């Protein structure tokens, strides 16, 4: 019956697809921004010269801003030289392997406040030169000095400019050109990247417009949305924000950006506002690109959209200064001294200069809304970007959470206590709850965060992004109550919450896994379906019925396509390795883990998993070699020492195993499982006194854990220390009176 049902379903799917193809509407094609100009001259003029228009261009005299007149740039004793030859632009600098060479500049990338340059290499790769042009100060500067600071980027590092970390095709291209097709071949490692227009032009946002142009030539013809693929008017704020979010977010993408996509989470999976990308209170720390910041804000919750503040064509602000905010916020309330308590522009005062002269707050600018509610950070050395979470300054939290605040970012000569006292003086004392306090504790696995996590999850006023972050942290705390809460969150209305709930879910049984996660194979978003596949991949195929198998197999294929799209990243290769490993396809998994390591030799998760997989398939020498390599590359990685110690114990290299388990116990002080395994090995080797010391540390941390008490009692019996062994037996009975060994323990105590 199962086989017949499977055939019937497959036939139904094929028949349905045939019917769909029969009725397909003709697709619109990309025709270029020049065709838009005739009817949309104002919008076209606004766009010309904008950041989108200058996102990328061919390197010619009218686009290159840097000094290529034999200009020199010295760093660490090496002099790079920028020059022209036969009308083309070149740089002499260190290239692959750290060896000097001459490289032709093919394209410019951006234009303010810095311009980068792209250099072609073999296999279709385009690399970002690490020396950029500061368009404000008219100087060459090394990006690594500001981005990676004191970190030395060696030629074999993933971050070195000729390696994947600075690869245009995978890291940058999709958001700087129109209709970008990455075209990466995961088998050959070759790129064949194409675009319809080199910059971010009209069709990047409005979609391909050939059908719209046909309508424009015959406006009497009735056609939906004027023949445009993407609707940009008469839509909700959420839909509009999502149209911008594909590029203006820190995220992983599932494929080329193809119009139209009904749901943002069918094309990306956004980064949560968690460390090390954000501060604990959600403020920007790394390059975060707005979306996950704005998604936290009250503006977002109140249906404010990007275009309320930004002209979507010129990208300029719609109004200057506070007039932008006065669109919604009453000037008479928020524009007076009694609200901001700072000098206005017509009052005398001193300028504030900070960040080594990179940023100046002029007298009067303290009264600007954005300087208090949208402070920012410099990225790429010279690019000041404002935090779009739009928050009330909380200097009272800064010392506790190690977070910045707008007050002391300007008043560098003052401390957080001073700033807090000023706010109390002006606005009165407030003990208003802030989710950052909870996230700070949760990030440290402090169980006192649980009350706050539940408060966030149960609060209708918490944003979806913050609820998702709370869900992420909830996974660190195991209890029946948290299990039930997480199970409830699997049905959340918010896809980002469902994603985190799937990741966290630890089923009680195979049946629990199936009933909880299989329904999510039909989730409305690819993001959640991918997580469901990952979670279910531990099941055997025989665990699925025929209908479930079809759903699972379809989503597995989709998951693989998603990961292969970004297989130029170590993380995607790693995910494929995990999938194949879970499916029992070990050789495929080994290939993917090796590919991840080839991309980034410091991508430790793949080395860990590959070593464990080698152990599983009986190749222990290879596993040991990898674990040893890990401990040398990352001496703080306690899990690597732990796994190495366990493996060496299995290989009967007991003395080496003990050394590595001791190191693991030192690096993982809160993980008693490490100490327990060390105790067992010490006991086995007859090192009883050392073993007792280790098990006592376990008991000190978990005095009610009878597994440790039994372990100590059994060792004491072997040592013929019956008096102390009986004392431990009494502790076991006191700790767990209903133990099944009660009679035997009583007999032992009374013997």
Secondary structure as UniProt FT lines:
FT   HELIX           2..22
FT   HELIX           34..37
FT   TURN            38..39
FT   HELIX           41..47
FT   TURN            48..49
FT   TURN            51..54
FT   STRAND          56..58
FT   TURN            61..63
FT   STRAND          71..75
FT   TURN            76..77
FT   STRAND          78..85
FT   TURN            86..87
FT   STRAND          88..94
FT   HELIX           96..98
FT   STRAND          100..105
FT   STRAND          107..109
FT   STRAND          114..120
FT   HELIX           122..124
FT   STRAND          126..128
FT   STRAND          131..134
FT   TURN            135..138
FT   STRAND          139..142
FT   HELIX           143..147
FT   TURN            148..150
FT   TURN            155..156
FT   TURN            158..159
FT   TURN            161..162
FT   HELIX           164..166
FT   HELIX           168..171
FT   HELIX           173..175
FT   STRAND          184..185
FT   TURN            186..189
FT   STRAND          190..191
FT   HELIX           202..206
FT   HELIX           210..216
FT   TURN            219..220
FT   HELIX           224..227
FT   HELIX           237..245
FT   TURN            246..247
FT   STRAND          251..253
FT   HELIX           264..266
FT   STRAND          268..270
FT   TURN            275..277
FT   TURN            280..281
FT   HELIX           291..294
FT   TURN            295..296
FT   HELIX           298..301
FT   TURN            302..303
FT   HELIX           306..309
FT   TURN            312..314
FT   HELIX           321..327
FT   HELIX           331..334
FT   HELIX           337..340
FT   TURN            345..346
FT   STRAND          352..354
FT   TURN            355..358
FT   STRAND          359..361
FT   TURN            363..364
FT   HELIX           365..367
FT   HELIX           369..373
FT   STRAND          376..379
FT   TURN            380..382
FT   STRAND          383..386
FT   TURN            388..389
FT   HELIX           395..401
FT   HELIX           406..410
FT   TURN            412..413
FT   HELIX           416..427
FT   HELIX           435..443
FT   TURN            444..445
FT   HELIX           447..449
FT   HELIX           450..457
FT   TURN            460..461
FT   HELIX           464..474
FT   TURN            475..476
FT   HELIX           480..489
FT   TURN            490..491
FT   HELIX           495..504
FT   HELIX           510..517
FT   HELIX           518..522
FT   HELIX           526..536
FT   TURN            537..538
FT   HELIX           541..543
FT   HELIX           546..565
FT   TURN            566..568
FT   HELIX           570..582
FT   TURN            583..584
FT   HELIX           586..599
FT   TURN            601..602
FT   HELIX           604..616
FT   TURN            617..618
FT   HELIX           620..633
FT   TURN            635..636
FT   HELIX           638..650
FT   TURN            651..652
FT   HELIX           654..667
FT   TURN            669..670
FT   HELIX           672..684
FT   TURN            685..686
FT   HELIX           688..701
FT   TURN            703..704
FT   HELIX           706..718
FT   TURN            719..720
FT   HELIX           722..735
FT   TURN            737..738
FT   TURN            740..741
FT   HELIX           742..750
//
